Amino acid sequence: LSPGAKMGCFTFIKVMMILFNLAIFLSGGTLLGVGIWVKVDGESFLKIFGALSSSVLQVVNVSYLLIVIGAILLVIGFLGCYGAQKESKCLLMMFFSVVLIIFIAEIAAAVVALVFTGLAETLLTGLVTPLLKEKYGVNDTFTHIWDATMTEVHCCGLNNYTDFNNSYFYETYGRYPRQCFGVSPPLAHPHLHGCLLQGCFKQILEEIKTNAGVAGGVAAGIAALEIAAMAVSMYLYCRLDEK
């Protein structure tokens, strides 16, 4: 290519890099704002989006997750956008390094998720079951999230309905949550509906397997974007030596 064509290609890629990372920066700011909103006023957030509660809400603190993801996207967007605009080799290399670390972490997380599903179930049981016994029926937000999850996923407890044995809710009301029944249960010693005896963890795994194709496509798309971002940042980094 002629010097003019090379310069034109460099300028085009630089502009695309700036616009792409500006979008990432704005997305990060939005997620960060929503995360802070959930942390400060979680009740109103749940009232608005309660019907859309996903099956992982009972495990993950949504506010902290959104804040962390938003902060990471803000950093990536700033490094990529400002680094490309200022043609800073240092910032471009930092951008490349951060995206590479995230890419490696995602691969590691995928491998761990595939290989250590049993371990994950054990860890979640140790963490979540005590919370169910202590907070379900006590903390309104925690109770609402679990109710929405059990209703949507058609499950009862993390492992099964026995997670509520000796819990605050069972000791107080003498029964299991109504989501554990196919119909409204009687007040004392109700007969559990068989189809809802299964725990949410196994149901969530089944849903993940059912939607594995969609999840895999999304993951592949994200990975492709990350690889493209690293390639573009490295191209700009190398071309700066020739300018």
Buried (B, 14 or more C-beta within 10 A) or exposed (E): EEEEEEBEEBEEBBEEBBEBBBEBBBBBBBBBEBBBBBBEEBEEBBEEBEEEBBBEBBBEBBBEBBBBBBBBBBBBBBBBBBBBBEBBBEBBBBBBEBBBEBBEEBEEEEEEEEEEEEEBBEEBBEEBBEBBBBBBBEBEEBBBBBBBBBBBBEBBBBBBBBBBEEBBBBEEEEBBBBBBBEEEBEEEEBEBBEEBBBBBBBBBBEBBEEEEEEEEEEBEEEBEEBEEBBEBBBBBBEBEEEE
